[in-house]
Amino acid sequence: MERKAFELLSGMEKSWWYRGRAATIHAALARCGAAEGADVLDFGAGYGGMYEELSKLGKNIYAFEPDEEARMNANKRGYARIFSSESEALEREYDLMGLFDVVEHIEHDYEFLTKAHGALREGGRLAITVPAFQFLWSVHDINHHHFRRYTRVSMREVLHKAGFAVEYASYWNMALFIPAAMVRLLGQSGDSALAMPHWLDAIFFAIIKIESLLIRFVPLPFGISLVVIARKK
């Protein structure tokens, strides 16, 4: 990811998108009956923005983050340990691994997910978010060094191949799909949507919060992003 894009994300942790993603992940895990007291790995933790949400689920929250500056900031959050080496992080075993907008950055996703499978205890879960639909590919994906966007089918296929059973998969950010699609198809990144006036930010978050309540009962048919919960077979 380009440094400018990376720093943009770190400064927007309180935005509607970050808070909405956390609510969506929480809803998907709750639907699957995720147990508390788990050992959790926040893989690709960035500046640690998901620590608070993950701390509701686990007694020991670990992180992997290769970027030194982000790792130093994340170290203030309360993680049990932050790994700078992927291999070191995956040497341990976890009950839950969070891959929050990570897999699209990995060129060989199947090989990586196979490694993730080996780092989970029996019955352990992956919680994944990724950008959805390749036709939405734009300068945003280029700036953020993505290799691909996913559909529910393509993500399910690679997870099954890597030894996972998909328990739940839903698109999210459905209500904003059309305006976001127009922005992306016009060649714009859409990053400015992360920095909105407080009143508009509150409206957008309320929309995503309603979606997260729906996700507890039924998967959404489309959206800008995809959330998946998968269990190690």
C-alpha positions in Angstrom: 0.0 0.0 0.0 1.3 3.5 -0.8 2.4 5.4 2.3 -0.1 8.1 1.7 -3.0 5.6 1.5 -1.7 3.8 4.6 -1.6 7.0 6.6 -5.0 8.0 5.4 -6.5 4.9 6.8 -4.8 5.4 10.2 -6.3 8.8 10.5 -9.8 7.6 9.8 -10.3 5.0 12.5 -13.3 6.9 13.9 -15.0 7.3 10.6 -18.3 5.7 9.7 -16.5 3.1 7.5 -14.2 1.8 10.2 -17.0 1.8 12.9 -19.4 0.2 10.4 -16.9 -2.5 9.5 -16.4 -3.3 13.2 -20.2 -3.5 13.7 -20.5 -5.8 10.6 -17.8 -8.2 11.8 -19.4 -8.3 15.2 -22.7 -9.2 13.7 -21.3 -11.9 11.5 -19.4 -13.5 14.4 -22.4 -13.3 16.7 -24.5 -15.0 14.1 -22.0 -17.9 14.0 -21.9 -18.1 17.8 -18.3 -17.1 18.3 -17.1 -18.0 21.8 -15.5 -15.5 24.1 -12.2 -16.1 25.8 -10.4 -17.0 22.6 -6.8 -16.5 21.6 -7.0 -14.1 18.7 -4.6 -12.9 15.9 -5.2 -9.6 14.3 -3.2 -10.3 11.1 -2.2 -7.1 9.3 -3.3 -5.0 12.2 -2.2 -1.7 10.8 -2.4 0.9 13.6 -4.5 -1.4 15.8 -7.9 0.0 15.0 -9.6 -3.3 15.5 -8.1 -4.1 18.9 -11.1 -2.7 20.9 -13.6 -4.9 19.0 -11.4 -8.0 19.2 -10.8 -7.5 22.9 -14.5 -8.2 23.4 -13.9 -11.8 22.1 -10.5 -12.8 23.3 -8.4 -13.0 26.5 -5.2 -12.8 24.5 -5.1 -10.6 21.4 -2.0 -10.9 19.3 -1.2 -8.9 16.2 1.0 -9.1 13.1 2.0 -5.9 11.4 5.1 -5.5 9.1 5.1 -1.7 9.0 7.3 -0.4 11.8 5.5 2.9 12.3 2.1 1.2 12.5 3.4 -1.4 14.8 4.8 1.2 17.2 1.3 2.8 17.4 -0.5 -0.5 17.7 1.8 -1.4 20.6 0.0 1.2 22.7 -3.4 -0.5 22.3 -2.9 -3.5 24.6 -2.1 -6.4 22.4 -0.5 -9.3 24.2 2.3 -9.3 21.6 2.8 -7.8 18.2 4.8 -9.8 15.7 6.9 -8.2 12.9 7.4 -11.5 11.1 4.6 -13.4 9.4 6.3 -16.7 10.0 6.7 -16.0 13.7 3.0 -14.9 14.0 1.8 -18.1 12.3 3.9 -20.4 14.4 1.4 -20.1 17.2 -2.2 -21.5 17.2 -5.3 -19.4 17.6 -9.0 -19.8 18.0 -9.8 -16.8 15.8 -7.8 -15.0 13.1 -8.9 -11.6 11.8 -8.0 -10.8 8.2 -9.6 -7.3 7.9 -9.1 -6.0 4.4 -5.9 -8.1 4.1 -6.4 -10.9 1.7 -6.7 -8.7 -1.3 -3.2 -7.4 -0.7 -1.7 -11.0 -0.9 -0.8 -12.1 -4.4 -1.1 -15.8 -3.7 -4.2 -16.0 -1.6 -4.6 -19.8 -1.6 -1.1 -20.4 -0.3 -1.5 -17.8 2.4 -4.9 -19.2 3.5 -3.4 -22.6 3.7 -0.8 -21.2 6.2 -3.6 -19.5 8.1 -5.4 -22.9 8.3 -2.3 -24.4 10.0 -2.2 -21.6 12.6 -5.7 -22.3 13.8 -6.8 -24.8 16.4 -9.3 -27.4 15.6 -12.6 -25.6 14.9 -10.8 -22.3 14.8 -12.3 -19.5 12.7 -11.3 -16.9 10.2 -13.1 -13.5 10.1 -12.5 -11.9 6.8 -13.4 -8.7 5.1 -12.4 -7.9 1.5 -13.5 -5.5 -1.2 -16.2 -6.9 -3.5 -16.8 -7.2 -7.3 -13.9 -6.9 -9.8 -15.9 -4.5 -12.0 -15.5 -1.9 -9.2 -11.7 -2.0 -9.7 -10.4 1.6 -9.6 -7.5 3.8 -8.7 -8.5 3.1 -5.1 -7.4 -0.5 -5.6 -4.2 0.5 -7.4 -3.2 3.0 -4.6 -3.9 0.4 -2.0 -1.9 -2.3 -3.8 -4.8 -4.7 -4.2 -4.4 -7.8 -6.4 -8.1 -8.5 -6.8 -11.6 -7.9 -5.5 -13.9 -10.9 -4.5 -17.4 -12.2 -4.9 -19.0 -14.5 -2.4 -18.5 -17.3 -4.8 -14.8 -16.7 -5.5 -14.0 -16.2 -1.8 -15.9 -19.4 -0.9 -14.0 -21.3 -3.5 -10.5 -20.3 -2.3 -11.4 -21.0 1.3 -12.8 -24.4 0.5 -9.6 -25.2 -1.4 -7.5 -24.1 1.6 -9.5 -26.4 4.0 -12.2 -24.2 5.4 -15.9 -24.5 5.7 -17.7 -21.2 5.1 -20.2 -20.6 7.9 -21.4 -17.3 6.8 -20.8 -14.8 3.9 -22.6 -11.6 3.2 -21.9 -8.4 1.3 -22.0 -5.2 3.3 -22.2 -1.5 2.6 -25.2 -2.3 0.4 -27.1 1.0 0.8 -24.1 3.0 -0.5 -23.3 0.6 -3.4 -24.7 2.7 -6.2 -23.1 6.0 -5.4 -19.8 4.3 -4.5 -20.0 2.3 -7.8 -20.5 5.5 -9.8 -17.5 7.1 -8.1 -15.3 4.1 -8.8 -16.4 3.6 -12.4 -15.7 7.3 -13.0 -12.1 6.6 -12.1 -12.1 8.2 -8.6 -10.7 6.6 -5.5 -13.6 7.5 -3.2 -11.1 8.0 -0.3 -12.6 11.4 0.5 -15.7 9.6 1.8 -13.7 8.7 4.9 -13.4 12.3 5.9 -16.9 13.8 6.0 -18.6 16.4 8.2 -19.7 14.9 11.5 -23.4 15.0 10.7 -22.9 13.2 7.4 -20.6 10.7 9.0 -23.3 10.0 11.6 -25.9 9.3 8.8 -23.6 6.9 7.0 -22.7 5.0 10.2 -26.4 4.7 11.0 -27.1 3.2 7.6 -24.3 0.6 8.1 -25.4 -0.1 11.6 -28.9 -1.0 10.3 -27.3 -3.3 7.8 -25.3 -5.0 10.5 -28.5 -5.7 12.4 -29.9 -7.3 9.2 -26.8 -9.3 8.7 -27.5 -11.2 11.9 -30.5 -12.7 10.2 -29.9 -12.7 6.4 -26.9 -12.2 4.1 -27.1 -9.1 2.0 -27.2 -9.7 -1.8 -24.7 -7.1 -2.8 -22.4 -4.4 -1.4 -19.1 -2.7 -1.8 -17.4 -5.2 0.6 -17.7 -8.8 1.7 -17.6 -10.3 5.2 -16.9 -14.0 5.6 -16.7 -16.3 8.7 -15.0 -19.6 7.9 -14.2 -22.5 10.2 -11.2 -24.8 10.0 -12.4 -28.3 8.9 
